[in-house]
Amino acid sequence: MLAPELKAFYTVARLGSITQAAKKLGLSQPTVTTQIRALEARYGIELFYRGGRRLVVSEEGANLLPLVQTWLRQEADIEFHLRNASQMQGSLRLGATAPYYVLDLVKRLRARFPQVQVSLEIGNSQQVIEALEEHRVDLAASSQLEDDSRFVRLVLGQDPLVLAVHGSHPLAAHACLPPQALTGQCLLMREAGSTTRLLTEQMLQAAGVIPGALLEIGSRESIREAVLRNLGVSVIARHEVPHDPALRVIALEGAPLIAEYLYCLKDRRQARLPAALLALAREAQ
């Protein structure tokens, strides 16, 4: 079996260091070096270019890397299936910027493992990522893109930003508007730390738009209620606009897409319940 050699190759390629790879794998440095050299000798290939203390993945190694990554993922899924063949129990703590995507996953998890208890904490992007870092939640669904090596990240979905207005608002008759139409409008916005707010501000700045009054409101639900009372207009993700005859949804020209990501700390991704939710998210991709 090539499992030890392939895992050694993958880990060294990912970390760029035999020392770090040995520590990650719980092996000695000579063992990792021997495993890689044995793989190269067996097939007459060079997986790394060696120059001093640096290891650079060769062309053959770069071609092999995605195949090994796929195999490791499949191995993890098989191992997950075997460990969780019996009914699981326990609790899973989730953080999310919005419930829409993550609740679909929770529904599927509960259908497969009905004994699992789930708690869901709602906050802005910054808050739920901090909760994950501080181990207050097991997984976090956030619209904030985090390029952090500590995290496993999956894409749950994405939607364009749209304009939500009351049916009696002067803009309600339009199906699509340029961002310049927001000039002078009372804008209902989330608090600082919200990805929706950040993307909205970037869009308006790029279009040279100066809105009118800014009304900062700390939750999506409150913003929707404010729109229903015609207190102003709001830029919001399309899937977050409720079905209400009093509301109008208007497309915005050149509006950015806002994605929702599922994050898990790498050192906790093999725990039974986080692994179960990650597997369900991968199935949905």
NUMARDREN-648432 format. One record per residue (C-alpha): x, y, z; residue number from 1; residue in three letters. Coordinates in Angstrom, 3 decimals, m for minus. Layout:
BEGIN
{{X,Y,Z},NUM,ALA},
...
***
This chain:
BEGIN
{{0.000,0.000,0.000},1,MET},
{{1.161,3.516,m0.855},2,LEU},
{{m0.827,5.281,1.856},3,ALA},
{{2.102,6.317,4.126},4,PRO},
{{4.267,7.450,1.208},5,GLU},
{{1.470,9.436,m0.436},6,LEU},
{{0.523,11.100,2.824},7,LYS},
{{4.155,12.047,3.390},8,ALA},
{{4.412,13.489,m0.124},9,PHE},
{{1.175,15.465,0.234},10,TYR},
{{2.067,16.884,3.624},11,THR},
{{5.556,17.958,2.571},12,VAL},
{{4.198,19.510,m0.637},13,ALA},
{{1.533,21.411,1.287},14,ARG},
{{3.823,22.639,4.064},15,LEU},
{{7.006,23.005,2.011},16,GLY},
{{9.125,21.500,4.757},17,SER},
{{10.071,17.991,5.851},18,ILE},
{{10.488,19.251,9.414},19,THR},
{{6.947,20.656,9.543},20,GLN},
{{5.518,17.643,7.726},21,ALA},
{{7.153,15.236,10.191},22,ALA},
{{5.689,17.185,13.084},23,LYS},
{{2.258,17.198,11.429},24,LYS},
{{2.363,13.453,10.763},25,LEU},
{{3.834,12.545,14.136},26,GLY},
{{6.875,10.940,12.487},27,LEU},
{{10.614,11.536,12.536},28,SER},
{{12.227,13.575,9.772},29,GLN},
{{14.292,10.594,8.494},30,PRO},
{{11.103,8.516,8.223},31,THR},
{{9.366,11.149,6.095},32,VAL},
{{12.452,11.546,3.908},33,THR},
{{12.689,7.771,3.451},34,THR},
{{9.015,7.490,2.506},35,GLN},
{{9.304,10.153,m0.188},36,ILE},
{{12.546,8.740,m1.603},37,ARG},
{{11.030,5.246,m1.653},38,ALA},
{{8.054,6.560,m3.667},39,LEU},
{{10.369,8.295,m6.115},40,GLU},
{{12.635,5.243,m6.467},41,ALA},
{{9.736,2.826,m6.965},42,ARG},
{{8.391,4.748,m9.976},43,TYR},
{{11.546,6.442,m11.221},44,GLY},
{{10.234,9.973,m10.795},45,ILE},
{{11.343,13.148,m9.036},46,GLU},
{{8.599,14.652,m6.842},47,LEU},
{{10.654,17.548,m5.496},48,PHE},
{{13.488,19.701,m6.753},49,TYR},
{{16.037,19.828,m3.947},50,ARG},
{{18.195,22.884,m3.495},51,GLY},
{{19.828,23.395,m0.106},52,GLY},
{{17.135,23.265,2.565},53,ARG},
{{14.332,24.179,0.175},54,ARG},
{{11.986,21.679,m1.418},55,LEU},
{{10.100,22.744,m4.537},56,VAL},
{{7.400,20.500,m5.994},57,VAL},
{{8.462,19.198,m9.400},58,SER},
{{6.220,19.053,m12.479},59,GLU},
{{5.528,15.370,m11.791},60,GLU},
{{4.747,16.203,m8.188},61,GLY},
{{2.389,19.030,m9.191},62,ALA},
{{0.484,16.633,m11.460},63,ASN},
{{0.238,14.053,m8.688},64,LEU},
{{m0.835,16.484,m5.973},65,LEU},
{{m4.550,16.904,m6.914},66,PRO},
{{m4.931,13.137,m7.327},67,LEU},
{{m3.552,12.525,m3.841},68,VAL},
{{m5.752,15.290,m2.447},69,GLN},
{{m8.837,13.627,m3.935},70,THR},
{{m7.777,10.249,m2.592},71,TRP},
{{m7.238,11.655,0.901},72,LEU},
{{m10.675,13.265,0.846},73,ARG},
{{m12.239,9.977,m0.223},74,GLN},
{{m10.355,8.152,2.502},75,GLU},
{{m11.637,10.650,5.056},76,ALA},
{{m15.205,10.199,3.817},77,ASP},
{{m14.906,6.407,4.082},78,ILE},
{{m13.450,6.671,7.559},79,GLU},
{{m16.206,9.106,8.522},80,PHE},
{{m18.852,6.712,7.226},81,HIS},
{{m17.408,3.799,9.192},82,LEU},
{{m17.135,5.799,12.412},83,ARG},
{{m20.666,7.085,12.092},84,ASN},
{{m22.398,3.981,10.832},85,ALA},
{{m24.396,3.848,14.055},86,SER},
{{m26.759,6.602,15.109},87,GLN},
{{m24.923,9.601,16.515},88,MET},
{{m25.867,11.622,19.497},89,GLN},
{{m24.472,14.828,20.918},90,GLY},
{{m24.701,18.552,20.321},91,SER},
{{m23.461,20.795,17.549},92,LEU},
{{m22.997,24.552,17.955},93,ARG},
{{m23.293,26.670,14.834},94,LEU},
{{m22.732,30.346,14.144},95,GLY},
{{m24.137,32.042,11.056},96,ALA},
{{m24.575,35.479,9.531},97,THR},
{{m27.956,34.364,8.189},98,ALA},
{{m30.005,31.199,8.639},99,PRO},
{{m30.930,30.544,5.017},100,TYR},
{{m28.150,28.268,3.811},101,TYR},
{{m27.151,26.722,7.118},102,VAL},
{{m30.707,25.687,8.052},103,LEU},
{{m30.882,23.510,4.938},104,ASP},
{{m27.786,21.697,6.216},105,LEU},
{{m29.260,21.402,9.702},106,VAL},
{{m32.422,19.873,8.254},107,LYS},
{{m30.406,17.255,6.389},108,ARG},
{{m28.255,16.557,9.439},109,LEU},
{{m31.306,16.078,11.642},110,ARG},
{{m32.904,13.803,9.058},111,ALA},
{{m29.829,11.583,9.095},112,ARG},
{{m29.047,11.868,12.809},113,PHE},
{{m32.286,12.777,14.633},114,PRO},
{{m30.714,12.514,18.098},115,GLN},
{{m28.289,15.358,17.456},116,VAL},
{{m29.031,18.604,19.304},117,GLN},
{{m28.225,21.778,17.342},118,VAL},
{{m27.865,25.354,18.552},119,SER},
{{m27.573,28.285,16.128},120,LEU},
{{m26.086,31.676,17.003},121,GLU},
{{m26.734,34.554,14.588},122,ILE},
{{m24.343,37.492,14.257},123,GLY},
{{m22.464,39.506,11.665},124,ASN},
{{m19.517,38.083,9.737},125,SER},
{{m16.902,39.317,12.168},126,GLN},
{{m18.780,38.012,15.201},127,GLN},
{{m19.313,34.454,13.955},128,VAL},
{{m15.688,34.097,12.814},129,ILE},
{{m14.526,35.255,16.235},130,GLU},
{{m16.874,32.722,17.864},131,ALA},
{{m15.280,29.970,15.766},132,LEU},
{{m11.749,31.094,16.639},133,GLU},
{{m12.658,31.117,20.312},134,GLU},
{{m14.259,27.638,20.104},135,HIS},
{{m17.661,28.994,21.101},136,ARG},
{{m19.141,27.403,17.981},137,VAL},
{{m18.084,24.264,16.114},138,ASP},
{{m18.711,25.602,12.616},139,LEU},
{{m19.488,29.049,11.230},140,ALA},
{{m21.417,30.099,8.133},141,ALA},
{{m20.246,33.562,7.101},142,SER},
{{m20.325,35.805,4.049},143,SER},
{{m16.820,37.007,4.900},144,GLN},
{{m14.021,35.439,2.858},145,LEU},
{{m11.270,34.258,5.198},146,GLU},
{{m7.988,33.069,3.684},147,ASP},
{{m6.788,31.559,6.938},148,ASP},
{{m4.759,28.359,6.986},149,SER},
{{m6.425,27.386,10.268},150,ARG},
{{m9.799,26.958,8.567},151,PHE},
{{m11.483,24.476,6.292},152,VAL},
{{m13.752,26.513,3.986},153,ARG},
{{m16.613,25.379,1.754},154,LEU},
{{m18.919,27.508,m0.409},155,VAL},
{{m22.582,27.113,0.545},156,LEU},
{{m23.999,29.409,m2.131},157,GLY},
{{m24.008,32.920,m3.519},158,GLN},
{{m26.534,35.604,m4.462},159,ASP},
{{m26.409,39.106,m5.937},160,PRO},
{{m27.037,42.166,m3.836},161,LEU},
{{m30.375,43.774,m4.678},162,VAL},
{{m32.315,46.844,m3.590},163,LEU},
{{m35.307,46.282,m1.305},164,ALA},
{{m37.882,49.093,m1.166},165,VAL},
{{m41.464,49.590,m0.022},166,HIS},
{{m44.098,49.162,m2.707},167,GLY},
{{m45.062,52.846,m2.472},168,SER},
{{m41.477,54.105,m2.799},169,HIS},
{{m40.732,56.173,m5.952},170,PRO},
{{m38.104,53.605,m7.027},171,LEU},
{{m40.516,50.664,m6.709},172,ALA},
{{m41.689,50.899,m10.334},173,ALA},
{{m38.240,49.919,m11.662},174,HIS},
{{m37.049,46.374,m12.296},175,ALA},
{{m33.385,47.341,m12.479},176,CYS},
{{m31.458,50.455,m11.511},177,LEU},
{{m27.860,51.687,m11.594},178,PRO},
{{m26.186,52.329,m8.243},179,PRO},
{{m26.448,56.080,m8.998},180,GLN},
{{m30.183,55.817,m8.289},181,ALA},
{{m29.281,55.583,m4.588},182,LEU},
{{m27.929,59.131,m4.562},183,THR},
{{m29.694,61.059,m1.813},184,GLY},
{{m31.710,58.038,m0.633},185,GLN},
{{m32.055,57.160,3.050},186,CYS},
{{m30.025,53.960,3.264},187,LEU},
{{m30.716,51.291,5.878},188,LEU},
{{m27.419,49.566,6.707},189,MET},
{{m26.050,46.908,9.013},190,ARG},
{{m23.437,47.733,11.627},191,GLU},
{{m19.699,47.783,10.925},192,ALA},
{{m18.398,44.213,10.586},193,GLY},
{{m21.141,43.223,8.158},194,SER},
{{m19.939,41.945,4.776},195,THR},
{{m23.129,43.217,3.139},196,THR},
{{m22.371,46.702,4.411},197,ARG},
{{m18.755,46.514,3.237},198,LEU},
{{m19.754,45.397,m0.279},199,LEU},
{{m22.478,48.046,m0.450},200,THR},
{{m20.070,50.805,0.549},201,GLU},
{{m17.507,49.591,m1.996},202,GLN},
{{m20.143,49.511,m4.764},203,MET},
{{m21.387,53.013,m3.979},204,LEU},
{{m17.877,54.417,m3.712},205,GLN},
{{m16.902,52.904,m7.071},206,ALA},
{{m20.003,54.487,m8.640},207,ALA},
{{m19.350,57.847,m6.989},208,GLY},
{{m22.649,57.690,m5.123},209,VAL},
{{m23.314,59.729,m2.009},210,ILE},
{{m26.479,58.478,m0.311},211,PRO},
{{m28.642,60.631,1.898},212,GLY},
{{m29.202,59.793,5.547},213,ALA},
{{m27.684,56.575,6.860},214,LEU},
{{m29.783,54.614,9.325},215,LEU},
{{m27.704,51.897,11.013},216,GLU},
{{m29.735,48.900,12.202},217,ILE},
{{m28.204,45.876,13.892},218,GLY},
{{m30.117,42.964,12.348},219,SER},
{{m31.569,41.839,9.034},220,ARG},
{{m34.993,41.377,10.562},221,GLU},
{{m35.041,44.970,11.840},222,SER},
{{m33.890,46.284,8.469},223,ILE},
{{m36.726,44.440,6.729},224,ARG},
{{m39.210,45.879,9.213},225,GLU},
{{m37.804,49.353,8.553},226,ALA},
{{m38.240,48.868,4.792},227,VAL},
{{m41.818,47.674,5.363},228,LEU},
{{m42.441,50.939,7.237},229,ARG},
{{m40.925,52.867,4.331},230,ASN},
{{m38.199,54.379,6.497},231,LEU},
{{m35.666,53.982,3.720},232,GLY},
{{m34.194,51.529,1.210},233,VAL},
{{m31.733,48.723,1.797},234,SER},
{{m29.161,46.815,m0.229},235,VAL},
{{m29.459,43.171,0.731},236,ILE},
{{m28.696,39.681,m0.585},237,ALA},
{{m31.489,38.438,m2.850},238,ARG},
{{m32.265,35.324,m0.829},239,HIS},
{{m32.666,37.392,2.334},240,GLU},
{{m35.594,39.424,1.029},241,VAL},
{{m38.819,37.903,2.437},242,PRO},
{{m41.857,37.216,0.307},243,HIS},
{{m44.086,40.141,1.183},244,ASP},
{{m46.537,41.917,m1.153},245,PRO},
{{m45.540,45.250,0.398},246,ALA},
{{m41.905,44.857,m0.718},247,LEU},
{{m40.323,45.360,m4.104},248,ARG},
{{m37.011,43.827,m5.143},249,VAL},
{{m34.972,45.790,m7.675},250,ILE},
{{m31.864,44.479,m9.419},251,ALA},
{{m28.780,46.694,m9.256},252,LEU},
{{m26.562,47.007,m12.311},253,GLU},
{{m23.109,45.598,m11.647},254,GLY},
{{m24.020,44.545,m8.121},255,ALA},
{{m21.493,42.155,m6.579},256,PRO},
{{m22.316,38.607,m5.618},257,LEU},
{{m22.258,37.853,m1.930},258,ILE},
{{m21.182,34.318,m1.088},259,ALA},
{{m21.848,32.279,2.023},260,GLU},
{{m19.001,30.106,3.300},261,TYR},
{{m18.927,27.308,5.843},262,LEU},
{{m15.851,27.343,8.083},263,TYR},
{{m14.458,24.764,10.466},264,CYS},
{{m11.180,24.797,12.348},265,LEU},
{{m8.877,22.241,10.746},266,LYS},
{{m7.939,20.683,14.056},267,ASP},
{{m11.638,19.991,14.764},268,ARG},
{{m12.792,18.902,11.323},269,ARG},
{{m12.428,15.188,12.126},270,GLN},
{{m14.729,15.372,15.146},271,ALA},
{{m17.851,13.343,14.419},272,ARG},
{{m20.502,16.036,14.206},273,LEU},
{{m18.450,18.730,12.430},274,PRO},
{{m17.292,16.057,9.976},275,ALA},
{{m20.910,15.055,9.376},276,ALA},
{{m21.975,18.612,8.559},277,LEU},
{{m18.954,19.204,6.326},278,LEU},
{{m19.722,15.997,4.438},279,ALA},
{{m23.323,17.122,3.878},280,LEU},
{{m22.090,20.505,2.638},281,ALA},
{{m19.752,18.782,0.164},282,ARG},
{{m22.629,16.617,m1.094},283,GLU},
{{m24.642,19.772,m1.786},284,ALA},
{{m21.858,21.442,m3.776},285,GLN},
***
